[in-house]
Amino acid sequence: MLTDHQTNLLFEVYEITQRDTTVVVGGEGSSRLEPDLFNTNTPVRQALISAIASINESPSQVERVGVILEEFECISLDPSNIDKDGYQLRPDKNLAAIRRSLYPYTGILFKSGGSRSNRFCLG
């Protein structure tokens, strides 16, 4: 069974909240509480919750997802391109690879990159 920590990491990987509301800060300098705009995160959140339940039914899937999430933990806190030894890292590419690796277990295909103009992502 996935631990609470691993479950939280999955929500971080897909950049969605477990909450029903979002606080938007900025713009006119004020904070406001908004509902999940057009329920854009709801389908992804529901898909992830369903995937977690399915993963938990298979010990081999729990093990594999755990290994993938360990890789995510190594990159998630340091978004810089250069590490301490001078190597150039690609956190965005690594995150995309992690999401692709999780696809067979979550069924969530995360498309990123390219221009986002004139598009509204609905999850």
C-alpha positions in Angstrom: 0.0 0.0 0.0 1.3 3.5 -0.9 2.2 5.5 2.2 0.7 8.9 2.9 4.0 10.4 1.9 4.0 8.7 -1.5 0.3 9.7 -2.1 1.2 13.3 -1.4 4.1 13.1 -3.8 1.8 11.9 -6.5 -0.3 15.0 -6.1 2.9 17.1 -6.3 4.0 15.3 -9.5 0.7 16.2 -11.2 0.6 19.7 -9.7 -2.9 19.4 -8.4 -4.4 20.2 -5.0 -6.3 17.8 -2.8 -8.4 20.8 -1.8 -11.7 22.0 -3.4 -10.6 25.6 -3.4 -7.6 27.6 -4.5 -6.3 30.9 -3.1 -5.1 33.2 -5.8 -2.5 35.8 -4.7 -1.3 38.6 -6.9 -2.6 40.6 -9.7 -4.3 43.5 -8.0 -2.4 42.7 -4.8 -5.2 41.0 -3.0 -5.9 37.4 -2.1 -9.2 35.8 -2.9 -10.6 32.3 -2.5 -11.9 30.8 -5.7 -13.6 27.6 -6.5 -11.7 25.2 -8.7 -12.1 27.2 -11.9 -14.4 25.3 -14.2 -13.6 22.2 -12.1 -10.4 21.8 -14.1 -8.6 19.9 -11.4 -11.6 17.7 -10.4 -11.2 15.1 -13.2 -7.5 14.8 -12.6 -7.9 14.6 -8.9 -10.6 11.9 -9.2 -8.5 10.0 -11.7 -5.5 10.1 -9.4 -7.6 9.0 -6.4 -8.9 6.1 -8.4 -5.4 5.3 -9.6 -4.1 5.2 -6.1 -6.8 2.8 -5.1 -5.9 0.6 -8.1 -2.1 0.8 -7.4 -2.7 -0.2 -3.7 -4.3 -3.5 -4.9 -1.0 -4.7 -6.5 2.1 -5.0 -4.4 4.3 -4.9 -7.5 2.7 -1.7 -8.6 3.2 -0.2 -5.2 6.9 -1.1 -5.3 7.4 0.3 -8.8 5.5 3.5 -8.2 7.6 3.9 -5.0 10.8 3.6 -7.0 9.6 6.3 -9.5 8.6 8.6 -6.6 12.1 8.3 -5.1 13.4 9.7 -8.3 10.9 12.6 -8.1 12.1 13.4 -4.5 15.6 13.8 -5.8 14.6 16.6 -8.2 11.5 18.1 -6.7 13.2 20.4 -4.2 16.0 21.8 -6.4 14.7 23.2 -9.7 18.1 24.7 -10.7 19.9 23.6 -13.9 23.3 23.4 -12.4 24.2 21.0 -9.6 27.1 21.4 -7.1 29.6 19.6 -9.3 28.8 21.8 -12.3 26.7 19.3 -14.3 23.7 20.8 -16.1 20.5 19.2 -15.1 17.1 19.3 -16.7 14.5 19.2 -14.0 11.6 19.8 -16.4 12.7 16.9 -18.6 13.2 14.7 -15.6 9.7 15.6 -14.3 8.2 14.8 -17.7 10.1 11.4 -17.7 8.7 10.7 -14.2 5.1 11.5 -15.3 5.6 9.2 -18.4 6.9 6.4 -16.1 3.8 6.8 -13.9 1.4 6.8 -16.8 0.9 3.0 -16.9 -0.1 3.0 -13.2 -2.1 6.2 -13.1 -3.6 6.5 -16.6 -2.9 10.2 -16.5 -1.1 11.5 -19.5 0.4 14.9 -18.7 1.1 16.9 -21.8 3.6 19.7 -21.3 5.8 22.0 -23.4 5.0 24.1 -26.4 3.0 27.2 -26.4 0.0 27.5 -24.1 -1.4 30.5 -25.8 -5.0 30.3 -26.9 -5.4 27.0 -25.0 -7.1 26.3 -21.7 -6.1 23.0 -20.2 -9.1 21.1 -18.8 -7.1 18.3 -17.1 
